[in-house]
Structure formats: structure tokens, C-alpha cells
Amino acid sequence: MRYPAVAGRFYSDSKDALTEEIRDCFTHAIGPGLPGGCRNERKITSAIAPHAGYAASGMNAAHVYKAIAEDGLPEAYVIIGPDHRGIPYDVALCGVPYVTPLGVCSVHDDIVKKLRKIIPDDPRSHRYEHSVEVQIPFIQYIDPNAKIVPIIMGDQSRECAKFLSEAITEACTGHDTVVIASSDLSHYVSKKRAHSEGTDVLNKVCALDIPGMYGTIEKRDITACGYGPMAVAMSAGCSSAELLKYSDSEDSLGLSGEVVAYASVAFRR
């Protein structure tokens, strides 16, 4: 089992409190509202969701999970987060279940088995990383029987993103999956600068322009932390992208000054 690293800090550490906290993210003034009826269309191939503490970014992330719940639940969620801790791998899989206050979230055995032949499976590398962990309670909230495939990227280069995208495509053949790219945008800059940088990056993302996204981040020295996972999400067999929500930490926490920016994006076939 991979036990929680940030429960009690990034989100509540008891089942009842966490369930209420997630519900509040949906119903918050900048949240999307609670999920409505499921259309069973399964058009969403992938998404981008932020990974800060729920008080800061949870209401933004709720936009993605409402969209998935209403579009139709997949067979598996491939969650890709950036490495904040310094793992000794370009990419690391976690082949054991994640535990949260909402219970045990099992991995998709067949996909994990196939990926294990291509990338290292080392749950220890996931032990302290929050970028994957914070997505899982939201997934459990909309899909109590969810199966996950947790992956961390230590190398976020275009080459590594291409390698990982191809590995995931191969391993997921025959399975209905959604790729969740876990990323925040600009970190600790002025609200004006965050909005300008976010607009430039998200324009490239919504145009499915991976080289343009990398070029914009490099040229403007933007501190988006999960651009590698974002590139993988943009490669997941989609034909269109929709920005569901852009916000920053001032919008959610009400604290003026330097902000962290967040975006939720849905990619559709």
C-alpha cells in the first residue's frame, strides 16, 4: 500500500471531513457545482487538473472531475504528476494501491503489468510526492470503484513525454482510460503576470501545440510545474481541448500579493 503523505495538510485527514471538503470545492463560488447526470458519452480522453491544497486549488480541480463524472466514468485513470522530491528515475510507476481517508484505491492490474515492462515500478518513489496523491480523493468521490495507474515524471522533457505517451498508449490498448495530468501554472508571481503567462501557455495547450507550449514556457521562463504530464495529456488521442477554469490562489484564498495559478482543461476525442 502507498499511504497518504499530505492528508491533514493538503486536504482533510478523516473520511467525513474530506467528503465534505470535496463537496464544498464543487459548490464554492468559483467551483462548477455538483456533478449532474452522466451522459455516458466517454468523449474525454485526458485532462489537466491542479495539485495544490484543496483550499487553494480544489475548486478549480472540481471542474475537471465534474466534466468526467458527467461525460462517463472510464475503466482506469492514468494519473501523471511531476516530481517535486528528486526521484532517481526519468519516470516511475507505482504498482500498489494508494490509500486515502476515503479508502483504498486499487491499481488497474493489467495496465500496470504491461507498463512495468517499460518503466520502473518503484512505490518508494511515490512515498512523499503529492502531485498524484491529491487527485485521488476527487477520483474516489466521483467513482468509488476507480482503478488507477499512478506515474511520476522526473524528466519532463519533450522526449520523455513522447516516450511516456507511447508507453501508455501501448499499455492501455483495449482499455477505456482517462489520462489526468497534474500541474499548477505560474508560481508566486503577480496576479497580472500569472494571468499573462497562463493565457500564453493555455492558448498553446488548447491548440494542442506541444512544441509551442514548451517554447512558451522556456521563452517566458514560466514556472509551470507539470508541463511534462500536460504534454502527455495533449497526446492522448484527443482532437479538441476546452479550458474549463482558470483561477489563482487569490481567487480562492482571498490573499492578495504574489499568486499561484491553476487551470482545469478537458481534452476530447
N, C-alpha and C positions, 0 to 999 in steps of 0.2 A: 504494500500500500504506500502511496505517496500522501503524507499527511499535510494539513494546511500550514503554510508558512506565514500568512498575513491575516488570518482570521483574528478579529479583535482589534485590528489596526486599519486595514483597507475596507473591511466590512464586518458586520456583527458576527459574534462567535457562538451564538445559540440559534437553534433552528427557528424558533418563533420570531425572534428579533430580526433574523436575516430575511425571513419570508416577508415580514412587514416592511423591512428596509427596501427590498427589491420592488415590492408593490408601490411603495412611495416614489421610487425612481420613475415608474411608469406614469404615476398620477401627478408628479411635480409640474409646476408651471411651465418648465421647458422640456418636460417629458412628452411622450407621444400619446398618453392614455393607455388604458389596459388593452391587451390584445382582444380583438374581436373574433368572429367565427373564422374557421380555417377553410380556405378555398380549395385546398389540395391541388394546387396548380404545379408546385415544385419548379418554379422558374428561377429561383435564386440559387446560383452556383457557388457564390462566395460573398464575403462581406468584410468590412473593416470596422472594428469596434475599439474604443479606447480602454486603457487599463489602469487608470489612477484609482484612488479610493472612491468608493461609491458616492460619498458626499460631494465629490468634485466632478466625477465623470459618469456616474451611474445612470443619470437621467439621459445623457447622450447615448450611452450604450443601449439603453432600453429601446431606442428607435430601431436598432438592428434586430433585436430579439422579438419585438412586436411584428416586424415585417416577416421574419422567418416563421413565427407561430401562425400567422395568417396565410402565408404562402403554402405552408405544408411542412411537416417535420421530416427531416431526412433520416436515412438509416444510420449515418455516422457524421460526427462533427470533427473535422480535422482542424485543430487549433494550433496556430503557429505564432509564437511570441519571440520577440528579440531577447537576447541575453544581456542582462544587467549585472551579472555576477562574475563573469570571466570563466566560462566553461572551456575545457580543453578540446573542444570539437568545433568543426565548422557547423555541424547540425547534430542535434541529439534528440532521440526518441525516448519516450517514457512508456514502457510496455506493461506497467502495472496500473491498477485503478487509482484515481485521485479521490481523496476523502475531503468532504466539506461538511459544515454543520448541517447541510441538507441531506447528508448520507453519502454512500459510496457511489461513485460514477465509474462504471466499468469501461474498459477499452474495447474497441472493436477487434476481436482476436484475429480475424483473417487479414485485415488490412495491416495490423501491427506485425503479424507474422511475415508478410511479404516485405514490408518496409525494413524489417530487421535485417534482411539480406543485403540491403543497400546502404543503410545509415546506422550508426551506433545506437544501441539501445542501452541507455545508462540512466536509470531513475535518479541516481545520486546527483546528476547534473541539474535535475529539476527541483531539488530539495528546497532551495531558497528563492527560486525565481517566481515573481508574482505575475508576470505578463500573461501566462497561460492560466494560472490559478483563478484570477479574478473573473475570467469568462465563464467558469464552470457553474457557479451558483445560478447565474442567469439562464444557462442552458438547462439546468435541472428544474428551474422554475417553470419554463415553458414545456419541458419534455422530461418528466420524472424517470423515464426508462432510457434516457440517452446513452449512446455509446460514443466514446471519444477516441481521438488519436492525437496525443499531445506531443508537440515538436517545438524545440527551441533552436533559433538560428544564432550561432556565434559569429558566423561570417555572413554579412548582409549584402555582399557584392552582387552585381547583376549575374555573374557567372554562377555563384552559389544558388541564387534564386531560381535560375534556369534549371540547374541540376535538381533542386528540390522539387520544383514544379513537375518535371518529367518523372521523378521517382514517385510522387504522389499520384500522378495520372496512371502510371503503370500499376501501382498497388491497389488503386481504387476502381480499376476496371471491373465492371459487373456489379458495382455497389453504388447506391444513391447517397452522395455525400454533399456536405457544405463545408467550404474552407473558411475559417474565421481567422483573419489577420488581426493581431492585437497590436495596436500602435497609438501613441499620442503624437501630436504635431509639435509646434514650437514650444520650447520650454523657457520660462522665466524671461520673457521679453515684454515690451509694452503691448497693450491691447491693440493699438494701431498696427504695430509691426506684425504681431501674431496674425491679425486678420489679413494683412497683405501677403504674408508668406503662405498662410493657409489657402488663400484664394489661388495663388500661383500653383501650388502643389496639387490641390484638388481639381483644378482645371485639367491638368495632365492626367490625373487619375481617372476622371470621368470621361476623358477622351481615350482611355485605355492605352496611353502613350507611356510605356515603361521607360524607354531611353529618355524621354522628355522629363519624366518625374525625377529620375536620377540626376539629370543635368541641372534641373531647377534647384534641387536640394544642395547639390555641390556648389553651383554658382552663387547662390544666396546664403550659403553656409547655414542652412536651416537645421534645427535640432530635432527633427522628427526621429523618434527612436525605433520605429518598426517598419522602415521603408523596404527592407528585405521581405518580410511577410506580406506587405502590401503588394509588392511585385508578384509574389506567388498567387495571391488572390486575383490579381488582374490577369493571370494566365490560366485561370481555371475554367476554360471553355465558355466564357461569357461573351455576349455581343453588345451589351449596354451596361451603363453604370448610372446610379442615381444617388446624389448626395441627400441623405435623409435628414441630417442635422449637423450643423456646425455650432460650437459654443466654446466658451473658455471658463477658466476657474472663477473669474469674477462673476459670470452669469449664474453660476451655481452656488458659490460660497459668499458672494456679495462683498468680497475683499478687493479693494482697488489696488493698483500698483502693477507689478510685473505678473504676467499670467502664464498658464499652461493652456494650450489649445487642443481641442478634441473634435473628431469628426466620425460620424457613422455613415457608411456607404454600403449600398446593396448592388451586387453585380448579378445580372440576369442573363439567361441563355437566349 
